[in-house]
């Protein structure tokens, strides 16, 4: 009932994350939990209706918040029809707040938003902060908000999209960046990670290892299709080399033209003249797919190391601010590649 029409990956993440957040709430009791980047509220719904925990959801897209409220209403209607009153007495409907959290958002403004959403008259309350795959700088922003709010007692989040974080090298004029965070790494001149390093750290090794062992050449060949597509885009639009393409699932016998059209669908590259797809360089790229596999494998070997650097920087940052910190792998990496949760508590 809580996760109707949720994909297996998301279902796995929600169930595991909800269990951990409920445990944190028992070990460090708070008045409510704040879920950042809540989307349509699947995680908040499991916490609120399943565990009876009050949740305030922060989501920047108003249409997602409206969808979340609609799903809440449908769930409550279904529960009223099929469950006894004593089975629903613990229900806590999530509060859905449309607001964007920026790197420079002050704790005072954040707390004022919470008071308004929950109808609180003063700051005499406590809460936990959670985030299921906050993208790029949002993870570090949650950490700073956790440290800046005396009422925040625990923090649980699983980060993603490390390549989207700002860094001291890429954004030297920014007052705060997403990496590095800790005083320890900020003091090291060799601590910078390139966009390419942070991007590869988002990829899981397990599924790729399985395909290499099984000799699934058709699945492996898709990397050569993407490499050829990216070469064309960089040649045509050199200033847009970091713009994202759509993920394309492998299908037997897929041609490069078919792959390219699916990859650029809905992007600014969709209007690209198809004649640029057929040239000698592209044919050479596609025929050398095994070299692409070798290169990608070498890159992927470094992914766990780079992610470990990012995660330990976050751990050090929190420890430098007198927090108790744990980092654990909580998801099946074959289902959810970004599977490390950062958990912190403070006095």
Secondary structure, 3 states (H helix, E strand, C coil): CCCCCCCHHHHHHHHHHHHHHHHHHHHCCCCEEEEECCCCCHHHHHHHHHCCCCEEEEECCHHHHHHHHHHHHHHHHHHHHHCCHHHHCCCCCCEEEECCCCCCCCHHHHHHHHHHHHCCCCCCCCEEEEEEEEECHHHHHHHHHHHHCCCEEEEEEEEECHHHCCECCCCCCCCCCCECCCHHHHCCCCCCCCHHHHHHCCCCCHHHHHHHHHCCHHHHHHHHHHHHHHHHHHHHCHHHCCCCCCCCCCCCCCCHHHHHHHHHCCCCCCCCCHHHHCCHHHHHHHHCHHHHHHHHHHHHHCHHHHHHHHHHHHHHHHHHCCCEEEEEECCCCCCCCCCEEEEEECC
